[in-house]
């Protein structure tokens, strides 16, 4: 090969008379490898991230693993309805005005309530990233979580539990942007994919005004884990309800099958499950005065 022969990214072309795209498989593979290595070295964002997740169920035990080949902040969590049962003052009751709502264990009612929700133990971990600040951990963000019980009822609203406020609570994100709640696995009720509601506020002082929420969204729960949980006593109605719904056709998650909302889950029915989701939010967002709908 002469000094005048063309090169590409410092490498001689195997077929100097052909276009770069026609240099053969070996040359293409080497080019791809070089570019991926550069992405890792320079920390390119979401375009350089590859996430692979898998889930298995065996003997009542569920394990979901994830492998990331390049670190990146999560995309912005999709904005969803707070539904008809938010309990944030935007549609009737306001648990966020009550002393005691900032707590990590949300299984029991507080204040005048006295009931503890029963069901398969669940730990919910949300890791909040501030996309307006380069995807850094959103330390100090206040996260309000609520969901139904194992019968599909919402405290403060459903018949028989109007005077209870269990399965609702607020946690303040730590230095890593993480909040953690002790709860029970929610039911699948008619017409909806199993889910958990949450709102993100800039800080604890903002939670008494629902219009200050900067994100309102929902966590989708994986089918294999739901099937394992719903085989347990108390969840009988959820079995038939789950058979009638699908993540891809759900009226909340159906747009993209919950691509940014589907949780990673580990654990089993004996020791409980840990549900984890990375949540990207933009602190510059603001909500209007009406954010509720008939969608639950």
C-alpha positions in Angstrom: 0.0 0.0 0.0 1.5 3.4 -1.0 1.6 6.6 1.1 -1.2 8.0 -1.0 -3.6 5.2 -0.1 -6.6 6.6 1.8 -7.2 5.9 5.6 -10.1 6.2 7.9 -9.6 7.3 11.5 -5.9 6.6 11.1 -6.4 3.1 9.8 -5.6 2.0 6.2 -8.6 0.9 4.2 -8.6 -2.8 3.1 -10.2 -1.8 -0.1 -8.7 1.6 -1.0 -10.7 2.0 -4.2 -14.1 1.5 -2.5 -16.2 3.7 -0.2 -15.7 3.5 3.6 -19.1 1.7 3.9 -17.8 -1.1 1.6 -14.7 -2.1 3.5 -16.0 -5.4 4.9 -17.3 -6.9 8.1 -13.9 -7.0 9.9 -13.3 -3.3 9.3 -16.8 -2.4 10.4 -16.6 -4.4 13.6 -13.2 -2.7 14.5 -14.8 0.7 13.9 -17.8 0.0 16.1 -15.5 -1.3 18.9 -13.4 1.9 18.7 -16.4 4.1 19.0 -17.9 2.3 21.9 -14.7 2.5 23.8 -14.6 6.2 23.2 -18.1 6.6 24.6 -17.2 4.8 27.7 -14.0 6.9 28.2 -15.8 10.2 27.8 -19.0 9.3 29.6 -21.5 10.1 26.8 -25.0 10.1 28.2 -28.1 8.0 27.3 -27.0 7.3 23.8 -24.1 5.3 25.2 -26.1 3.3 27.7 -27.2 -0.2 27.2 -29.5 -1.8 29.7 -30.3 -5.5 29.8 -32.9 -6.8 32.2 -34.2 -10.3 32.8 -36.6 -11.8 35.3 -37.2 -15.4 36.4 -39.7 -17.0 38.8 -38.9 -20.2 40.5 -40.5 -21.7 43.6 -42.2 -18.5 44.6 -38.9 -16.6 44.3 -38.4 -13.8 41.8 -35.1 -12.2 40.7 -34.7 -9.4 38.2 -31.2 -8.4 37.3 -29.8 -5.4 35.4 -26.5 -4.8 33.7 -25.4 -1.3 32.5 -22.4 -0.9 30.2 -22.3 2.9 30.5 -23.6 5.1 33.2 -26.3 7.6 32.3 -29.1 9.6 33.9 -32.6 8.2 33.4 -34.9 9.9 30.9 -37.6 12.2 32.3 -40.3 10.1 33.9 -43.6 10.4 31.8 -46.2 12.6 33.4 -49.3 10.8 34.3 -52.7 11.5 35.9 -52.8 11.4 39.7 -56.0 9.5 39.3 -59.2 10.0 41.3 -57.6 9.0 44.7 -54.5 11.2 45.1 -55.2 12.3 48.7 -53.1 15.4 48.0 -56.0 18.0 48.3 -56.5 18.2 44.5 -59.5 15.8 44.7 -61.0 15.9 48.2 -59.0 14.5 51.1 -55.5 15.9 51.8 -53.2 13.6 53.8 -50.3 15.9 53.0 -51.6 18.5 55.5 -51.5 15.9 58.3 -48.7 15.7 60.8 -47.1 12.3 60.5 -47.3 11.8 56.8 -43.5 12.0 56.4 -42.6 8.4 57.3 -40.9 5.4 55.8 -43.3 2.6 56.9 -46.7 3.3 55.2 -48.5 0.1 56.1 -50.4 1.5 59.0 -52.8 4.4 59.2 -51.7 7.4 61.4 -53.6 10.1 63.3 -57.2 9.0 63.8 -56.8 5.9 61.7 -56.1 2.5 63.3 -55.9 -0.1 60.5 -52.7 -1.8 59.2 -52.8 -3.0 55.6 -52.0 -6.7 55.2 -50.3 -8.4 52.2 -47.0 -9.6 50.8 -44.2 -7.3 52.1 -42.8 -4.8 49.6 -39.9 -2.3 49.9 -40.2 0.5 47.3 -37.0 2.4 46.4 -37.1 5.4 44.0 -33.9 7.1 43.0 -34.6 10.6 41.9 -32.3 12.4 39.4 -32.4 16.1 38.7 -32.3 16.4 34.9 -32.1 20.2 35.1 -28.8 19.7 36.9 -27.1 17.3 34.6 -28.9 14.2 36.0 -27.3 14.6 39.5 -29.0 13.0 42.5 -32.0 15.2 43.6 -31.1 15.4 47.3 -33.9 16.9 49.4 -36.7 16.2 47.0 -39.9 15.2 48.7 -41.6 12.1 47.2 -45.2 11.3 48.0 -46.3 7.7 47.3 -49.7 6.0 47.4 -51.3 2.8 46.2 -54.2 0.4 46.7 -54.3 -2.4 49.3 -54.5 -6.1 48.4 -58.2 -5.8 47.8 -57.8 -3.0 45.3 -59.1 -0.3 47.7 -57.6 3.2 48.2 -57.6 4.6 51.8 -59.5 7.9 52.2 -61.8 7.1 49.3 -63.0 3.4 49.0 -66.0 2.1 50.9 -65.0 0.9 54.3 -61.6 2.6 54.4 -62.6 6.3 54.1 -61.4 6.9 57.6 -58.0 5.3 57.1 -54.9 6.8 55.5 -52.6 3.7 55.2 -50.4 3.1 52.1 -49.7 6.8 51.8 -46.5 8.6 52.9 -43.7 11.0 52.1 -40.0 10.5 52.2 -37.2 13.1 51.7 -34.5 12.0 49.2 -31.0 11.4 50.7 -27.7 12.5 49.2 -28.0 9.8 46.6 -31.5 10.9 45.6 -33.0 7.8 47.1 -36.3 7.3 49.1 -37.3 4.0 50.6 -40.8 2.9 51.8 -41.9 -0.2 53.6 -45.3 -1.3 52.3 -47.3 -4.2 50.9 -47.6 -5.4 47.3 -50.7 -3.7 45.7 -53.5 -5.6 44.0 -54.5 -5.7 40.4 -58.0 -4.2 40.2 -60.3 -4.3 37.2 -59.2 -2.4 34.2 -55.7 -1.3 35.3 -52.2 -2.7 35.2 -50.7 -3.2 38.7 -49.1 0.1 39.7 -47.9 2.5 42.4 -48.6 6.3 42.2 -46.1 9.0 43.2 -45.5 12.7 43.1 -42.1 14.5 43.4 -41.9 17.9 45.0 -38.8 20.2 45.2 -38.7 19.9 49.0 -40.7 19.0 52.1 -42.0 22.6 52.5 -43.8 22.2 49.1 -45.9 19.1 49.8 -49.0 21.0 51.2 -49.6 22.6 47.8 -50.3 19.9 45.1 -49.7 22.4 42.3 -46.0 22.6 43.3 -45.4 18.9 42.3 -42.8 18.8 39.6 -43.6 15.2 38.5 -46.6 13.0 38.8 -46.2 9.5 37.6 -46.7 5.8 38.2 -44.5 2.7 38.8 -45.5 -0.4 36.7 -44.9 -3.8 38.3 -43.6 -6.8 36.2 -46.1 -9.5 35.3 -44.0 -12.4 36.5 -43.7 -10.9 40.0 -47.4 -10.1 40.1 -48.3 -13.6 39.2 -46.2 -14.9 42.0 -47.7 -12.5 44.6 -51.3 -13.0 43.4 -51.0 -16.7 44.1 -50.9 -15.8 47.8 -54.0 -15.7 50.1 -55.8 -12.4 50.1 -55.0 -11.6 46.4 -57.5 -14.0 44.8 -59.4 -11.3 42.9 -56.2 -10.0 41.4 -55.6 -13.3 39.5 -58.6 -12.9 37.2 -58.1 -9.1 36.9 -54.5 -9.6 35.8 -55.6 -12.0 33.1 -57.7 -9.3 31.5 -55.1 -6.6 31.2 -51.8 -6.1 29.4 -49.0 -3.6 29.9 -49.0 -2.6 26.3 -52.7 -1.7 26.2 -53.0 -0.2 29.7 -54.5 3.3 29.5 -51.5 4.8 31.4 -48.5 2.6 30.4 -49.7 1.6 26.9 -48.0 4.4 24.9 -44.6 2.7 25.4 -45.3 -0.3 27.5 -43.9 1.6 30.5 -40.4 1.8 29.1 -39.3 4.3 31.8 -41.8 3.2 34.5 -41.3 -0.6 34.7 -39.6 -1.4 38.0 -36.8 -3.8 38.7 -37.8 -6.3 41.3 -35.9 -8.7 43.5 -37.0 -11.0 46.4 -39.6 -13.6 47.2 -43.0 -13.9 49.0 -41.4 -15.0 52.2 -38.8 -12.3 52.7 -40.7 -9.7 50.7 -39.9 -7.9 47.4 -37.8 -4.9 46.7 -39.2 -2.7 43.9 -36.7 -0.2 42.4 -37.1 2.5 39.8 -34.8 5.4 38.6 -36.9 8.6 38.3 -35.6 11.5 36.2 -37.4 14.8 36.9 -37.0 18.4 35.8 -37.2 20.8 38.8 -38.3 23.5 36.4 -41.6 21.8 35.7 -44.8 23.1 37.3 -48.2 21.6 37.5 -51.5 23.3 36.9 -54.3 23.5 39.4 -56.2 20.4 38.1 -54.2 17.2 37.7 -56.8 14.5 38.6 -58.8 12.4 36.3 -61.1 9.3 36.4 -58.1 7.1 35.5 -57.0 5.3 38.7 
